[in-house]
Amino acid sequence: MNGSFDETQTFRMVPEEKVSIRQVLFEVSHALKEKGYNPINQLVGYLMSGDPTYVTSHKGARNLIRKLERDEILEELLRYYLDT
């Protein structure tokens, strides 16, 4: 790089590892239970509102669930429910 900002530069983003929705929900649920919360109520609150404070930060659960899109979580839940 010659230090000139007149040329277009490209950056490669390292793709994040694809996380399993099922695994994330189990880990978040476990963290919520450890903190004394009802995981179903808290996760429904998060999915309906998008407010991450419904999920505890205990054991990184809040950061973990935010790696997923809420609509992807709902799709997976519906797919599981309708397929079984």
Contacts in CASP RR format, 6 or more apart in sequence:
PFRMAT RR
TARGET T0000
AUTHOR 0000-0000-0000
METHOD contacts of the structure
MODEL  1
MNGSFDETQTFRMVPEEKVSIRQVLFEVSHALKEKGYNPINQLVGYLMSG
DPTYVTSHKGARNLIRKLERDEILEELLRYYLDT
1 9 0 8 1.000
16 67 0 8 1.000
19 64 0 8 1.000
19 67 0 8 1.000
19 68 0 8 1.000
21 68 0 8 1.000
21 72 0 8 1.000
21 73 0 8 1.000
21 76 0 8 1.000
22 76 0 8 1.000
24 64 0 8 1.000
24 65 0 8 1.000
24 67 0 8 1.000
24 68 0 8 1.000
25 43 0 8 1.000
25 73 0 8 1.000
27 59 0 8 1.000
27 61 0 8 1.000
27 64 0 8 1.000
28 39 0 8 1.000
28 43 0 8 1.000
28 55 0 8 1.000
28 61 0 8 1.000
28 64 0 8 1.000
28 65 0 8 1.000
29 39 0 8 1.000
29 43 0 8 1.000
30 59 0 8 1.000
31 55 0 8 1.000
31 56 0 8 1.000
31 58 0 8 1.000
31 59 0 8 1.000
31 60 0 8 1.000
31 61 0 8 1.000
32 38 0 8 1.000
32 39 0 8 1.000
32 42 0 8 1.000
32 43 0 8 1.000
32 55 0 8 1.000
32 56 0 8 1.000
32 58 0 8 1.000
32 61 0 8 1.000
33 39 0 8 1.000
34 58 0 8 1.000
34 59 0 8 1.000
35 56 0 8 1.000
35 58 0 8 1.000
37 56 0 8 1.000
42 54 0 8 1.000
42 55 0 8 1.000
42 56 0 8 1.000
43 54 0 8 1.000
43 55 0 8 1.000
45 51 0 8 1.000
45 54 0 8 1.000
46 52 0 8 1.000
46 54 0 8 1.000
46 55 0 8 1.000
46 65 0 8 1.000
46 70 0 8 1.000
47 70 0 8 1.000
47 73 0 8 1.000
47 74 0 8 1.000
50 70 0 8 1.000
52 62 0 8 1.000
52 65 0 8 1.000
52 66 0 8 1.000
53 62 0 8 1.000
55 61 0 8 1.000
55 62 0 8 1.000
55 65 0 8 1.000
56 62 0 8 1.000
57 63 0 8 1.000
END
